[in-house]
Amino acid sequence: MIPVPTTATAKLFPTGPRVNKRSPTETDKAVGAKIRALRRAAGMTLQEIGEAVGVSFVQFQRYETGASRMSASRLVAVCAALGVRLECLISEPEPAEGELISDRERSENEELARLFKAISDPKHRLAIIALARAIAAGDEASHSLPEELPKNSSVMPNGSNRETKQ
């Protein structure tokens, strides 16, 4: 004869399927996706970021896909390796349905971020930002020097360089 569980034992041993309360959640998956986008934008491989954080690249891939949960200390280490603040990963609202970007746009954004990061001259970075603002605004002023660009810059409005030999 099988004993009928009392209320107290029924709470301790549910008769339904066991649920792992430590399984990754949708939040874990969303944070992993943000980490993956930031890692790619930084031009880092899974191997590189795994070493920086202290885990294997396979484990880090599990974090990015949301297959594994990340401890708070590991999350802080990831932020340090990527050079971002913790709030960047956990406080951004999800994009609205109309704001979702395509894989092609995401790839272009990541490439642009990676290339921009590789530019070391602050004058060139400012010139690129000014150009992007002008193009985005549809402004015809994209052919003139931006106000932020120092007067002694080697970037000329017509695309030539002051230091060219004549």
Secondary structure, 3 states (H helix, E strand, C coil): CCCCCCHHHHHHCCCCCCCCCCCCCHHHHHHHHHHHHHHHHCCCCHHHHHHHHCCCHHHHHHHHHCCCCCCHHHHHHHHHHHCCCHHHHHCCCCCCHHHCCCHHHHHHHHHHHHHHHHCCCHHHHHHHHHHHHHHHHCCHHHHCCCCCCCCCCCECCCCCECCCCC
